[in-house]
Amino acid sequence: MIHALLAAALAAGLVIPLPAGAAGASSFQDVSDPATAVNADILRLMGVVSGAGGNTFRPNDKLTRAQFCTMAVNFMGLGDQVVLHSTRTIFTDVPSSHWARGYINLAASTMVDPGSGSTSGGSSSGEGTTPSPGTPLIAGVGDGRFLPEQELSFAQAVTILIRVLGYSSQQAGAVWPQSYMNLAGSIGLTEGLPADYNRPLTRAQAAQLFVNALSCKTGEGKDYYTTLGSESKRDTVLLAVNTQTDDGSAMGAVRTSEGTYLPDAEDVAPTALVGRRGVLVLNDQSEIVTFVPDDSSATTITLSGDAQPSYVKGSNGSQYTMSGDTILYTAAASEGKPYVQGYTDLKSGTQI
């Protein structure tokens, strides 16, 4: 991919030769929209989504309260706590046989402390009402019920993520949903989404909300993604997925311009992220927790002839001027080199 490339080359530009068909292609077979492809693959990398059967994402499906709870718990990195909440009975309509029982109970038991704007595990009442001293990420609907199969509205999803970000009800404001929506707009949570409070939330829209949340400021003023790991590597380019670790001991790694790392989630190959640049977040095991793309642009070109010292020609008929110090990466190596030193390897038919 060529990042930040227009008709003229930029000194900070990047060129990456890619395997055929790799550039921008979603790892989900039913996702064709480029933005949704990136968002869905970020959530797949995080273990927030794994597909809806047959390696599909079903971007237009509406989300239920149970499904969104599951996504929110995994987004916060609390999935390992679910089993501890699976044997409790909080809501009468979430029996032991319900697939999301542990996730719902955990979400209803995770409190936002109004004094600090932080989140912590706790216990809520059986009715899902607001206990002291905090507010649960998501409450029941009264009479001891949760309505797990009810579709979630846009305003309800935003409210939950405002709490995930560590904002208390005092910080969000007293008028629901307007004050929550106003706060969401001010921190960028709803960027790129129409503000229709009551409409049901689709899976594609939820993916956009979660990815927006990664870059939002928390109630304590931190970038949310920094709370998910122990190290953040900026200006990192993803070069290849489902590759070998550097020592050859395992497959499934992600090669980047900063090194090769295994994802924390298992069995993921987020192909839509190949060629993207952004922040790579690692845990204390040097495993990938998430990736947050920056706002650089990307163009995919199939060369109609061999690359030349100062330009390449694409199969679309366009010619692209290349600076000699544009950095050239390959999917097989983490270290880049100047275009002038490596352009002879870019042959006709190569996708970059």
Secondary structure as GFF3:
##gff-version 3
##sequence-region A 1 352
A	DSSP	beta_strand	2	3	.	.	.	ID=ss1
A	DSSP	beta_strand	14	15	.	.	.	ID=ss2
A	DSSP	alpha_helix	34	46	.	.	.	ID=ss3
A	DSSP	alpha_helix	65	75	.	.	.	ID=ss4
A	DSSP	three_ten_helix	79	85	.	.	.	ID=ss5
A	DSSP	alpha_helix	101	109	.	.	.	ID=ss6
A	DSSP	beta_strand	110	112	.	.	.	ID=ss7
A	DSSP	beta_strand	119	121	.	.	.	ID=ss8
A	DSSP	beta_strand	135	136	.	.	.	ID=ss9
A	DSSP	alpha_helix	154	164	.	.	.	ID=ss10
A	DSSP	alpha_helix	169	172	.	.	.	ID=ss11
A	DSSP	alpha_helix	178	187	.	.	.	ID=ss12
A	DSSP	alpha_helix	203	215	.	.	.	ID=ss13
A	DSSP	three_ten_helix	224	227	.	.	.	ID=ss14
A	DSSP	beta_strand	231	243	.	.	.	ID=ss15
A	DSSP	beta_strand	253	256	.	.	.	ID=ss16
A	DSSP	beta_strand	259	261	.	.	.	ID=ss17
A	DSSP	three_ten_helix	271	273	.	.	.	ID=ss18
A	DSSP	beta_strand	277	282	.	.	.	ID=ss19
A	DSSP	beta_strand	288	293	.	.	.	ID=ss20
A	DSSP	beta_strand	298	299	.	.	.	ID=ss21
A	DSSP	beta_strand	311	313	.	.	.	ID=ss22
A	DSSP	beta_strand	319	321	.	.	.	ID=ss23
A	DSSP	beta_strand	327	330	.	.	.	ID=ss24
A	DSSP	beta_strand	333	338	.	.	.	ID=ss25
A	DSSP	alpha_helix	339	342	.	.	.	ID=ss26
A	DSSP	three_ten_helix	343	345	.	.	.	ID=ss27
###
